[in-house]
Amino acid sequence: MYARDRLASLALFAAAAVAWGALGAVVTTRYPDSTEIRLAVAGLLGLALALTCVPLFWLGVFTRHHRIAHRGDWPRAARRGLLAGAVAAILIVLRVQGVLSLPIVVFVVVLVVFAEVSLTVRR
């Protein structure tokens, strides 16, 4: 692991801590007021989750490759983190709007899995 990888991981964890702190501040001071606040909470939660998942996904792949960082591991981890945060935000927005149902959840999860499998295939 190079110093740039450590720095990137620590920077992403620090950004995630800031996002989680902002989410905590909004939830403890303003949360149940209106739909706009609930949608902001959904966005903050998706952002915080994505920023937390990116270095974890990279570290998982780094460990699986026996401590060897390959080219493209960071973009792949960023894509997976973005997908995880987007799924969380979408499901929360649907719940806030009152239209969340099991078929929609299954569709969103299958869509994300299909996108990840099709983007991960090595040619």
C-alpha positions in Angstrom: 0.0 0.0 0.0 1.4 3.3 -1.0 1.2 6.6 0.9 -1.3 7.9 -1.6 -3.6 5.0 -0.9 -3.4 5.6 2.9 -4.0 9.3 2.4 -7.0 8.7 0.1 -8.5 6.2 2.6 -8.0 8.6 5.5 -9.4 11.6 3.5 -12.5 9.6 2.5 -13.0 8.5 6.1 -12.6 12.1 7.3 -15.1 13.3 4.7 -17.5 10.5 5.8 -17.1 11.6 9.4 -18.1 15.2 8.4 -21.1 13.9 6.4 -22.2 11.7 9.4 -21.8 14.7 11.7 -23.9 16.9 9.4 -26.5 14.1 9.2 -26.5 13.9 13.0 -26.9 17.6 13.3 -29.8 17.7 10.9 -31.5 14.7 12.5 -31.2 16.0 16.1 -32.3 19.6 15.3 -34.6 19.7 12.3 -35.6 16.2 11.3 -39.4 15.6 11.5 -40.4 19.1 10.3 -41.1 18.8 6.6 -40.7 16.7 3.5 -37.8 18.9 2.3 -35.9 18.2 5.5 -36.6 14.5 5.1 -35.3 14.5 1.5 -32.2 16.4 2.7 -31.7 13.7 5.3 -32.0 11.1 2.5 -29.3 12.8 0.5 -27.0 13.2 3.5 -27.4 9.6 4.4 -26.6 8.5 0.9 -23.6 10.7 0.8 -22.3 9.5 4.2 -22.9 5.9 3.3 -21.1 6.3 -0.1 -18.1 8.1 1.5 -17.8 5.4 4.1 -18.2 2.5 1.7 -15.6 3.6 -0.9 -12.4 3.0 1.2 -14.0 -0.2 2.7 -14.6 -1.6 -0.7 -11.1 -0.7 -1.8 -9.6 -2.3 1.4 -11.6 -5.4 0.8 -10.3 -5.8 -2.8 -6.7 -4.9 -1.6 -6.9 -7.7 1.0 -8.3 -10.2 -1.4 -5.5 -9.4 -3.8 -2.9 -10.3 -1.1 -2.0 -6.7 -0.4 -1.4 -5.7 -4.0 -3.1 -2.7 -5.5 -4.1 -3.1 -9.1 -4.9 -0.4 -11.6 -8.6 0.4 -11.5 -9.3 -0.7 -7.9 -10.1 2.9 -6.7 -12.5 3.7 -9.6 -14.2 0.3 -9.0 -14.5 1.0 -5.3 -15.8 4.5 -6.0 -18.5 3.1 -8.3 -19.6 0.5 -5.8 -19.7 3.1 -3.0 -21.7 5.4 -5.2 -24.1 2.7 -6.0 -24.5 1.8 -2.3 -25.2 5.4 -1.4 -27.6 5.9 -4.3 -29.6 2.8 -3.4 -29.9 4.0 0.2 -30.9 7.5 -0.9 -33.5 6.2 -3.4 -35.1 3.8 -0.9 -35.3 6.6 1.7 -36.8 9.0 -0.8 -39.4 6.5 -1.9 -40.2 5.8 1.8 -40.6 9.5 2.5 -42.9 9.8 -0.5 -45.0 6.8 0.7 -44.5 4.7 -2.4 -42.0 2.2 -1.2 -43.0 -1.4 -1.8 -41.3 -4.8 -2.0 -41.3 -5.0 -5.8 -39.7 -1.6 -6.1 -37.0 -2.6 -3.6 -36.3 -5.8 -5.5 -36.2 -3.9 -8.8 -33.7 -1.3 -7.5 -31.5 -4.0 -6.0 -31.5 -6.2 -9.1 -30.9 -3.1 -11.3 -27.8 -2.2 -9.2 -26.5 -5.8 -9.2 -27.0 -6.1 -12.9 -25.2 -2.7 -13.5 -22.3 -3.8 -11.3 -22.0 -7.2 -12.9 -22.1 -5.8 -16.4 -19.5 -3.1 -15.6 -17.2 -5.6 -13.8 -17.0 -8.2 -16.5 -13.5 -8.4 -17.9 -13.2 -8.5 -21.6 
